[in-house]
Amino acid sequence: MKKSLILAFLVLFLFLPATVFAASEIWVAEIKGVINPVLTEFITKTVEEANLEQVPYLVFLIDTPGGLEESMRVIVQAILQSQVPTVAYVHPPGGRAASAGSFILMACHHAFMSPSTTIGAAHPVTIEGEEVGEKIVNDSAAFIRSLAEQKGRNPEVAEQMVRESISLTEREALEKGVIEGIAQSIEEVLSSLGVENFHLIRKNMSGRDRFFHTLLNPNLAYIFMILGTLGLIFELSNPGAIIPGVVGSICLLLAFYAFSVFPVNLVGILLLILGFVLLFLDLVVTPGIGVLAGGGVVSLFLGSSMLFNVSAGIRLPLDLILTAVGAVAAFFIFALGMAIRAMRQKVTTTGTESLIGKVGVARAELNPEGLVLLEGELWRARAQEPIPKGSKVVVLAKQEGTLLVEKKEE
């Protein structure tokens, strides 16, 4: 009997590792940066593949300032239709699930946050970053409240994120029933869900998606716009340079591609354009005055500061603005100085006009023609009156390669 039991246990031990003891494959995908169409396509595709593979959990690492409402709703729909349990984890420390990120967290089956993270500020704004009407606010408030109720979270606090644009720390979110816990790592999150034996599989964007998602970065778009405008200005100031014009055009097109999906402020764009126009006019039209250049620098700073509306969750860092505006100002100050120096230089003549009035020496008697040494070169010369060899002569004109000269009076 004992031998039979031992044999049975041995058989179970040989066959169980492939099933019971096998590590669960947990998929991990990042929702990082501005929520845009590129990120939406990646997330929806990942959710579809996770359902086909029937993975135990799909974990989203969230660190986003927000983004487009349309893109957010597509991601939320994909999560709500997922048969695989989804886990929202605001990570790393210092990260946030702001604006559209709050809706995505509310839609997930489970929600956790790292220490020193925030969630909220989900008040909707237009693509220009302006306040929206009451209808849109009511619709967004009802949407996030419905998500919170469906997932067993605090609907009142969720609605306040939209109507009052409140933000919560990880501890406040836990106390108010918005998340299930605070975790230091993904492993701690999964342990809280009762998953012990698991293997993490990172799902990353393709190279193409990473490229376009990187382009849709507010800081990078701003830098592209500055470089592109400077390139075009340089090309207009120096026609035929070609390379600055080509590079500038490409940079501007990339910037416009990013601005087409960002909540940009139209006034900010106009101020930036005005700033560059004033700087260009001060350089080309009225060099040396400096008033237009000063106004251009001020206009650039104001336009950069309000390029993205703060309520949209996207803003340019102050140090980036100061660095960019300072670099542009330094460039134009240098170019303006060069223009002023060029204006103060005496006009120099070239060609035939440069020879008139020059003094040479007759290498042979001019009667009426002969050779003249002028600035180290021998010229054929002709005089109306005979000029002895070795005499100094003055150039009067030039005709068909022959200098017309006269004797220089001592």
C-alpha positions in Angstrom: 0.0 0.0 0.0 2.8 2.4 0.9 4.6 1.6 -2.3 1.5 2.4 -4.3 1.1 5.8 -2.6 4.8 6.6 -3.1 4.5 5.6 -6.8 1.4 7.8 -7.2 3.1 10.8 -5.6 6.1 10.4 -7.9 3.8 10.3 -11.0 2.0 13.5 -9.8 5.4 15.2 -9.2 6.5 14.4 -12.7 3.4 15.8 -14.4 2.4 18.8 -12.2 5.4 21.1 -12.9 4.2 21.6 -16.5 0.8 22.8 -15.2 0.4 23.8 -11.6 4.0 24.8 -11.0 4.4 26.7 -14.3 5.0 30.4 -13.8 2.1 32.7 -14.9 3.0 35.1 -17.7 2.0 38.6 -16.7 2.0 41.2 -19.5 3.2 44.7 -18.7 2.7 47.7 -21.0 3.4 51.4 -20.4 1.0 54.3 -20.8 3.6 57.0 -20.7 3.7 60.5 -22.0 0.8 62.3 -23.8 -2.1 60.1 -24.7 -2.3 60.4 -28.5 -3.4 58.2 -31.5 0.0 56.4 -31.6 -0.2 55.3 -27.9 -3.9 54.4 -28.4 -3.1 52.1 -31.3 -0.4 50.4 -29.2 -2.6 49.9 -26.1 -5.7 48.6 -28.0 -3.5 46.1 -29.9 -1.9 44.9 -26.7 -5.3 44.4 -25.1 -6.5 42.4 -28.1 -3.4 40.2 -28.1 -3.7 39.6 -24.3 -7.2 38.4 -24.7 -6.2 36.0 -27.5 -3.4 34.6 -25.3 -5.6 34.6 -22.3 -2.9 35.9 -19.9 -3.8 36.1 -16.2 -3.3 39.8 -15.9 -2.4 42.8 -18.1 -0.6 45.5 -16.0 -0.5 49.1 -17.3 2.3 51.3 -15.9 0.7 54.8 -16.0 2.7 58.1 -16.1 0.8 60.6 -18.2 -0.1 64.3 -18.0 -3.3 63.5 -20.1 -4.0 64.0 -23.7 -6.8 63.7 -26.3 -10.3 62.8 -25.0 -11.0 60.8 -28.2 -7.8 58.7 -27.7 -8.6 58.2 -24.1 -12.2 56.9 -24.8 -10.8 54.4 -27.3 -8.4 53.0 -24.7 -11.2 52.9 -22.0 -13.5 51.0 -24.4 -10.8 48.5 -25.1 -10.2 48.0 -21.4 -13.9 47.6 -20.6 -14.3 45.0 -23.3 -11.3 43.0 -22.1 -11.9 39.6 -20.7 -8.4 39.7 -19.2 -8.2 41.5 -15.8 -6.4 44.8 -16.2 -4.3 46.5 -13.5 -3.6 50.2 -13.5 -0.4 51.0 -11.6 0.8 54.7 -11.4 4.5 54.3 -11.6 7.4 55.3 -11.1 7.5 57.4 -8.0 6.9 61.0 -9.0 4.6 59.9 -11.9 1.0 60.8 -12.3 -2.3 59.7 -13.8 -3.6 63.2 -14.7 -6.5 64.2 -16.8 -7.2 61.4 -19.3 -5.0 59.1 -17.3 -7.6 59.3 -14.4 -10.3 57.8 -16.7 -8.0 55.0 -17.8 -7.2 54.1 -14.2 -10.9 54.1 -13.3 -11.7 51.7 -16.1 -9.2 49.1 -15.0 -10.3 46.1 -12.9 -7.6 46.9 -10.2 -5.8 50.1 -9.4 -2.6 50.8 -7.4 -0.2 53.7 -7.0 3.5 54.1 -6.2 4.6 56.4 -3.4 4.9 60.1 -4.3 2.4 59.8 -7.2 -0.8 61.7 -8.0 -4.1 61.2 -9.8 -6.8 63.6 -10.9 -7.1 67.1 -12.5 -9.5 65.6 -15.1 -11.4 68.7 -16.0 -12.0 68.6 -19.8 -10.6 71.4 -22.1 -10.7 72.1 -25.8 -7.9 71.2 -28.2 -6.7 74.9 -27.8 -6.7 74.4 -24.0 -9.7 76.6 -23.4 -12.6 75.9 -21.0 -15.4 73.8 -22.4 -19.2 74.2 -22.1 -21.3 72.7 -19.3 -22.6 70.0 -21.5 -19.1 68.5 -22.1 -18.3 68.8 -18.4 -21.5 67.0 -17.4 -20.8 64.3 -19.9 -17.2 63.7 -18.7 -18.4 63.8 -15.0 -21.1 61.2 -15.8 -18.6 59.1 -17.7 -16.0 58.9 -14.9 -18.7 58.4 -12.3 -20.0 55.5 -14.2 -16.5 53.9 -14.5 -16.0 54.3 -10.7 -19.3 52.7 -9.8 -18.7 49.9 -12.2 -15.3 49.1 -10.7 -16.4 49.6 -7.1 -14.6 52.9 -6.5 -15.7 56.2 -4.9 -17.9 57.9 -7.5 -18.2 61.2 -5.7 -14.4 61.7 -5.6 -14.1 60.6 -9.2 -16.7 63.2 -10.2 -14.8 65.9 -8.3 -11.8 65.2 -10.4 -13.7 66.4 -13.4 -15.9 69.1 -12.0 -13.4 70.6 -9.5 -10.2 69.4 -11.1 -8.9 68.0 -7.8 -5.7 66.0 -7.5 -5.0 63.2 -5.0 -1.8 61.8 -3.6 -1.5 58.1 -3.3 -2.5 58.1 0.4 -5.5 60.3 -0.3 -6.6 58.1 -3.1 -6.3 55.1 -0.9 -8.3 56.7 1.9 -11.0 57.9 -0.4 -11.5 54.5 -2.0 -10.1 55.4 -5.5 -7.3 52.7 -5.5 -6.8 49.4 -3.8 -3.3 49.9 -2.4 0.1 51.5 -2.5 2.9 49.3 -3.8 6.6 49.8 -4.2 6.9 47.5 -7.3 5.0 45.4 -9.8 5.9 42.3 -7.8 4.2 43.9 -4.8 1.1 44.7 -6.8 0.8 41.1 -8.0 1.4 39.7 -4.5 -1.5 41.9 -3.3 -3.7 40.3 -6.0 -2.7 36.8 -4.8 -0.3 36.0 -7.7 2.8 34.3 -6.4 4.4 32.4 -9.2 4.7 34.6 -12.2 7.0 35.8 -15.0 6.8 39.4 -16.3 6.7 40.0 -20.0 7.2 43.5 -21.2 5.2 44.6 -24.2 6.9 47.5 -26.0 6.1 49.7 -28.9 7.7 48.9 -32.3 10.5 51.2 -33.5 8.1 53.1 -35.8 5.6 53.7 -33.0 8.3 54.8 -30.6 9.6 57.3 -33.2 6.2 58.9 -33.8 5.3 58.8 -30.1 8.5 60.5 -29.3 7.7 63.2 -31.9 4.4 63.8 -30.1 6.3 65.3 -27.1 5.5 68.9 -26.2 9.1 69.8 -25.4 10.5 68.3 -28.5 7.8 69.9 -30.7 8.7 73.3 -29.2 12.4 72.7 -30.0 11.6 71.6 -33.5 9.5 74.8 -34.0 12.4 77.0 -32.8 15.0 75.3 -35.0 12.7 75.2 -38.0 11.9 78.9 -37.8 15.6 79.8 -37.4 16.5 77.7 -40.4 14.0 79.4 -42.6 15.1 82.9 -41.4 18.7 82.0 -42.1 17.7 80.8 -45.6 15.8 84.0 -46.3 18.7 86.1 -45.1 21.2 84.1 -47.2 19.4 82.8 -50.4 21.0 79.7 -51.8 22.3 78.2 -48.6 19.7 75.4 -49.2 20.6 73.2 -46.2 19.2 75.5 -43.5 16.0 75.9 -45.5 15.6 72.2 -46.0 16.3 71.3 -42.4 14.1 74.1 -41.1 11.2 73.1 -43.3 11.4 69.5 -42.0 11.6 70.6 -38.4 8.6 72.9 -38.8 6.5 70.1 -40.4 7.3 67.8 -37.5 6.4 70.5 -35.1 3.1 71.1 -36.8 2.4 67.4 -36.8 2.8 67.4 -33.0 0.7 70.6 -32.6 -2.1 69.0 -34.6 -2.8 66.6 -31.7 -1.8 68.7 -28.7 -4.1 71.1 -26.7 -2.2 74.1 -28.0 -3.2 77.7 -27.3 -3.8 79.7 -30.5 -2.7 83.0 -28.9 0.6 81.3 -27.9 1.3 80.3 -31.5 0.5 83.8 -32.8 2.8 85.4 -30.2 5.7 83.1 -31.2 5.1 84.0 -34.9 5.0 87.7 -34.0 8.3 87.4 -32.0 10.2 85.8 -34.9 8.8 88.4 -37.4 9.9 91.3 -35.2 13.4 89.8 -34.8 13.6 89.2 -38.6 12.5 92.8 -39.3 15.1 94.2 -36.9 17.8 92.2 -38.6 16.9 92.8 -42.2 14.9 95.9 -42.5 16.1 98.3 -39.7 19.4 96.8 -38.4 20.8 98.7 -35.4 17.6 100.1 -33.8 17.0 97.2 -31.4 13.5 98.1 -30.4 11.9 95.5 -32.6 14.4 92.9 -31.3 13.4 93.6 -27.7 9.7 93.3 -28.5 10.4 90.1 -30.3 12.2 88.5 -27.4 9.3 89.5 -25.0 6.8 88.1 -27.5 8.7 84.8 -27.8 8.8 84.4 -24.0 5.1 85.1 -23.6 4.1 82.8 -26.5 6.3 80.0 -25.1 4.7 80.4 -21.7 1.2 80.1 -22.9 1.8 77.6 -25.8 0.1 74.8 -23.9 -2.7 75.5 -21.4 -1.8 74.5 -17.9 -5.4 73.1 -17.3 -4.8 70.6 -20.1 -2.0 69.0 -18.0 0.7 69.9 -20.5 3.2 72.7 -20.0 6.7 73.7 -21.1 9.4 73.7 -18.3 10.5 77.3 -17.4 14.2 76.4 -17.8 13.5 75.1 -21.4 11.7 78.3 -22.3 14.5 80.5 -20.9 17.2 78.5 -22.6 15.4 78.5 -26.0 14.5 82.2 -25.9 18.0 83.1 -24.7 19.6 81.1 -27.5 17.3 82.8 -30.1 18.1 86.3 -28.6 21.9 85.5 -28.7 21.6 84.4 -32.3 19.9 87.5 -33.4 22.2 89.8 -31.3 25.2 88.2 -33.0 23.6 88.5 -36.5 22.5 92.1 -35.7 26.1 93.0 -34.7 27.5 91.5 -37.9 25.0 93.6 -39.9 25.9 96.8 -38.1 29.6 96.2 -38.7 29.0 95.5 -42.4 27.1 98.8 -42.7 29.9 100.8 -41.1 32.6 99.4 -43.4 33.7 101.6 -46.3 32.5 100.5 -49.7 35.3 98.8 -51.7 35.2 98.7 -55.5 36.3 95.8 -57.7 37.0 95.3 -61.3 37.9 98.2 -63.6 36.8 100.8 -61.1 39.3 99.6 -58.6 42.2 100.4 -61.0 41.3 104.0 -61.6 43.5 106.4 -59.6 46.1 103.7 -58.8 49.8 104.6 -59.3 52.2 102.5 -61.3 55.7 102.7 -62.8 56.5 102.8 -66.6 58.8 99.8 -67.3 59.5 101.2 -70.8 59.0 104.5 -72.5 55.3 105.1 -73.4 55.3 106.6 -76.8 52.4 106.2 -77.0 52.2 102.6 -75.7 54.4 100.5 -73.4 54.4 98.4 -70.3 53.4 99.6 -66.8 54.0 97.8 -63.5 50.9 98.1 -61.3 50.6 96.3 -57.9 53.0 93.6 -58.9 51.4 93.0 -62.4 52.5 94.1 -65.9 49.8 96.0 -67.8 49.9 97.3 -71.4 49.3 101.1 -71.2 48.9 104.0 -73.5 49.5 107.7 -72.9 48.6 110.8 -74.9 52.0 112.3 -74.3 55.4 110.5 -74.2 56.4 109.3 -70.7 60.0 108.3 -69.9 60.9 104.9 -68.5 60.8 104.7 -64.7 58.3 107.5 -64.4 55.3 107.2 -62.1 52.0 107.1 -63.9 48.3 107.4 -62.8 45.6 105.2 -64.2 42.8 107.2 -65.8 40.7 104.4 -67.4 40.8 101.0 -69.0 39.9 100.2 -72.6 39.9 96.6 -73.9 42.7 95.4 -71.7 44.8 98.6 -72.1 45.3 101.1 -69.3 45.0 104.8 -70.2 47.5 106.6 -68.1 49.2 110.0 -67.6 52.4 111.0 -65.9 52.1 111.6 -62.2 53.1 115.1 -61.2 55.6 115.2 -58.3 
